[in-house]
């Protein structure tokens, strides 16, 4: 079972101790933002290595 499938069967919010974490919001953010960040991170690393 994938992480997302596990989250769908669990409570949608988890208590972190200091604040609540909404797993659906985290998953949507990761799946929508991470793909656009990867090329940016790679370019930054390539720039740093070439200096």
C-alpha positions in Angstrom: 0.0 0.0 0.0 1.4 3.4 -1.0 1.8 6.3 1.4 -1.1 8.0 -0.2 -3.4 5.0 0.0 -2.5 4.7 3.7 -3.3 8.4 4.2 -6.7 7.9 2.6 -7.6 5.3 5.2 -6.2 7.2 8.1 -7.6 10.3 9.7 -7.0 13.3 7.4 -5.3 15.3 10.2 -2.5 14.2 12.4 -1.3 15.9 15.6 2.4 16.7 15.4 2.6 17.9 19.0 2.8 21.5 18.2 0.3 21.8 15.3 -2.0 19.7 13.1 -0.7 18.3 9.8 -3.3 17.8 7.0 -1.9 14.9 5.0 -3.9 15.7 1.9 -2.5 19.3 1.8 1.0 17.9 2.2 0.5 15.4 -0.5 -1.0 17.9 -2.9 1.9 20.3 -2.2 4.6 17.7 -2.8 3.0 16.4 -6.0 2.4 19.8 -7.5 5.4 21.8 -6.3 8.2 19.2 -6.2 8.3 18.5 -9.9 8.9 22.2 -10.6 11.6 22.5 -7.9 13.7 19.6 -9.1 15.0 21.4 -12.3 15.6 24.6 -10.3 17.6 22.7 -7.6 19.6 20.9 -10.3 20.5 24.2 -12.1 21.6 25.7 -8.7 23.8 22.7 -8.0 25.3 22.8 -11.5 26.0 26.5 -11.1 27.6 25.9 -7.7 29.8 23.1 -9.1 31.0 25.2 -12.1 32.3 28.0 -9.9 
